[in-house]
Amino acid sequence: MPVRYVASLDDPSLVAYRDLKSPLSNRRSDRFVVEGGLLVERLLASGLPVVSVVVEQRLVEHWTPLVPERTTLLVIPDATMRELIGFHFHRGVLACGLRPPSGDLRRLRRPTGAATWAVCVGVKDPENLGGILRSSAAFGVHAVVLGQSCADPFSRRVARTSMGANLRLPLVESQDLAADLAILRDEFSAQLVATVLDADAEPLGDVAPAERTALLFGNEGEGLDSRWTTMCERRVTIPMPPGVDSLNVNVAAGIFLFHWRRGRH
């Protein structure tokens, strides 16, 4: 494993890590960054290509045996990481990976029995998306399908909130969500279910999950519009008492996914 001691924070090898809080760093690219020891370990264990790991000098002995031979270990002076990246969540270590190609529904492993797909139609907040990915991993979702307006599933905030679930879940960044929903319905025999805030929808507690289901979660502010609800066979809601606001989409998704897992078993 190559070890490079970086004397200047202007070194070109640090470009991917520089000022990750900048709006320009949020645009999708072929590389992504994770922060902190746990996520770096999970990235290294994920099988995804890792370009480099950056550590402060005080941590070099700990990380040297953990970084594989094909990955460069970059060592910078202690206490300068915040100056490099612009925030203080890193705990002295970050890593840069190569973004995998988006999954294709027809090429993913096909389920042989019961299965649930989580479909995020327009979840734009990275922390909400990260929470949904974390719940999806916890409750055995077969794959997560993402509409084009969703947050970047490989942004550092999604990685942090999902606790690295984005590194191991099958992710489909759909270019035509309606077509992919049709594939789930017609080729995978999945029942399409709209999760909505509507007193006329089926209460979640009364719903017996189908063997194969695609659960659709909508935009934080607007939910699911009619284009998506009309494609669905069922509309299901979590009943709210009068005067109580709807649940955050992240929280609601966890409840739906838990109910579906429990119901299938």
Salt bridges, closest charged atoms under 4 A:
ASP11 OD2 - ARG4 NH2 2.83
GLU35 OE1 - ARG156 NH1 3.49
GLU35 OE2 - ARG160 NH1 2.67
GLU56 OE1 - ARG58 NE 2.95
GLU127 OE2 - ARG157 NH2 3.59
ASP152 OD1 - ARG28 NH1 3.79
ASP152 OD2 - ARG99 NH2 2.77
GLU173 OE1 - ARG28 NH1 2.57
GLU173 OE2 - ARG99 NH1 3.75
ASP186 OD1 - ARG185 NE 2.83
GLU187 OE2 - ARG106 NH2 2.62
GLU187 OE1 - ARG110 NH2 3.77
ASP198 OD2 - ARG235 NH2 2.41
GLU202 OE1 - ARG234 NH2 2.90
